[in-house]
Amino acid sequence: MSSSHINAPIQARKYANTQHKVIWVIVVVLSAGLLAPPLFFIAAKKRVVSMAVPVVYAAIIYGSAVLGSVLGNPKNWMGGVLAISMIIAAVHAAILDTDWKPGR
């Protein structure tokens, strides 16, 4: 059985105005991507994105941090994974609501 949140249609705007969008992207970048899962969970609760989005971000971001501390980080792979996931999360946060139309 699939969850009703997985394929949920866009029902609400994520951002109230441009300033809100800028703050959202800055928080993702300044936290080095570590706050991306909770922020995208809020978007999932508003049904702007599917519930799988915060789960994937959490698995990648927190999983790489835990694996880096457990296995060690001899070649600094953890920093690269966090940097790439931060960039992807920031771009994803920036493009939310680009296809939103009033009355939809």
QUILIN-V819889 format. One record per backbone hydrogen bond with DSSP energy under -0.5 kcal/mol. CO is the residue of the C=O (numbers start at 1). NH is the residue of the N-H. E is the energy in kcal/mol with one decimal. If there is no record, write none. Layout:
co=CO nh=NH e=E
co=CO nh=NH e=E
//
This chain:
co=3 nh=6 e=-0.6
co=3 nh=7 e=-0.7
co=5 nh=8 e=-1.0
co=5 nh=51 e=-0.8
co=17 nh=21 e=-1.5
co=18 nh=22 e=-2.4
co=19 nh=23 e=-2.4
co=20 nh=24 e=-2.2
co=21 nh=25 e=-2.2
co=22 nh=26 e=-2.4
co=23 nh=27 e=-2.4
co=24 nh=28 e=-1.8
co=25 nh=29 e=-2.2
co=26 nh=30 e=-3.2
co=27 nh=31 e=-1.7
co=28 nh=33 e=-2.3
co=29 nh=32 e=-1.7
co=31 nh=34 e=-1.9
co=33 nh=36 e=-1.4
co=35 nh=39 e=-1.9
co=36 nh=40 e=-2.8
co=37 nh=41 e=-1.8
co=38 nh=42 e=-1.6
co=39 nh=43 e=-1.5
co=40 nh=44 e=-2.1
co=41 nh=45 e=-2.3
co=42 nh=46 e=-1.5
co=43 nh=48 e=-2.9
co=43 nh=49 e=-0.7
co=44 nh=47 e=-1.2
co=47 nh=11 e=-0.8
co=50 nh=53 e=-1.3
co=50 nh=54 e=-0.5
co=51 nh=55 e=-0.9
co=52 nh=56 e=-2.5
co=53 nh=57 e=-2.4
co=54 nh=58 e=-2.5
co=55 nh=59 e=-2.4
co=56 nh=60 e=-2.3
co=57 nh=61 e=-2.9
co=58 nh=62 e=-1.6
co=58 nh=63 e=-1.0
co=59 nh=63 e=-0.6
co=60 nh=64 e=-1.8
co=61 nh=65 e=-1.6
co=62 nh=66 e=-2.4
co=63 nh=67 e=-2.7
co=64 nh=68 e=-2.3
co=65 nh=69 e=-1.6
co=66 nh=70 e=-2.3
co=67 nh=71 e=-3.0
co=68 nh=72 e=-0.9
co=73 nh=76 e=-1.0
co=76 nh=80 e=-1.0
co=77 nh=81 e=-2.2
co=78 nh=82 e=-2.6
co=79 nh=83 e=-2.3
co=80 nh=84 e=-2.5
co=81 nh=85 e=-2.6
co=82 nh=86 e=-2.2
co=83 nh=87 e=-2.1
co=84 nh=88 e=-2.4
co=85 nh=89 e=-2.5
co=86 nh=90 e=-2.4
co=87 nh=91 e=-2.4
co=88 nh=92 e=-2.6
co=89 nh=93 e=-2.5
co=90 nh=94 e=-2.0
co=91 nh=95 e=-1.8
co=92 nh=96 e=-0.7
co=95 nh=98 e=-1.6
co=97 nh=100 e=-0.9
co=101 nh=104 e=-1.4
//
